[in-house]
Amino acid sequence: MDVYGDPVAGGKRSSATAFIGVNMEGDSDFNKSKRAIFNDYIDTFSPLINDVPIVFYGNTLEVVTGTPGLLDAIEDFYRS
């Protein structure tokens, strides 16, 4: 669907973003095994910050309260 709710080729989309953008996982293992993957996301997608919607997904409560450093890293991503 486009921003006006009209169908676009390919059928329905499940993402809440109006335009095709980037979905990145905010993983609770950020401080263990997932920091390198997160940094790859940052390197790859930071040039798109002002061009397309960017969404971080994951277990929100776990990411925000149980993963020290991840929320700061996401905020830094948007400041880059």
N, C-alpha and C positions, 0 to 999 in steps of 0.2 A: 504494500500500500504506500502511496505517496503521502505527502503532508496534508493533502485534501481528502484522503480516504479512498482515492481511486485505485483500482487494482493495477499492479505493475507486473510485467512478465515474470513468471516463476511461481505465482500463487502467493499465499499468505506468508508473512514473516512473523516469527515469534519474538523478535527483539522489540523493545519499546522505543528504539531510536527512529526518528523520522527518515533519516538518510542512512545509507550503508556506511558503517563506521567500523570501529575496532572494539572488540570485546576482549578484555584481558582478565585472567583469574587473579583474585587477591587470595592467595593460598595461606592457610594457617601454618604451613611449614616454611614460611618466608625466612625465619631465623635459622633454619636447619638446611635442608637440601634445595629449597626453591629460590633462594636469593639470586643465583646465577641466571635462572630462567627469567625472573622478574627483570633483571638488568638487561637481558636480551630484548625483552618487550620494550623497555625504555629506549634503548638504542635504536630499535627498529621504528617505533611508532611516535617518538617525540616530535619529528618534523610535521606530523599531521595534526597536532593539537588544535590549531586554529582553523583547520580545513574540514574535519569530519567529527561526528560525535564519538566520544571515547567512553566506554563503560567498563568499570571494574566489577566483577561479580564474585560471589562466594558467600559463605555463611557470615552474614554481616556482624552479628554479635561476636562471633569468634574472631573475626578479622579485627574489629575495632577494639575489643576489650582483651582478647587473649593472644594477640600477636604484636608485642612491642616492636616498634620500628616500622611496621608495614604502613600504617596510616601516614606517618611522616614521609615515607618514601613515595606514597601516592601523591601527597601534597607537593613534594619536591618535583615530581614528574610534571605537574601542571605549571610549575613555576619555571621550568627549564626553557 
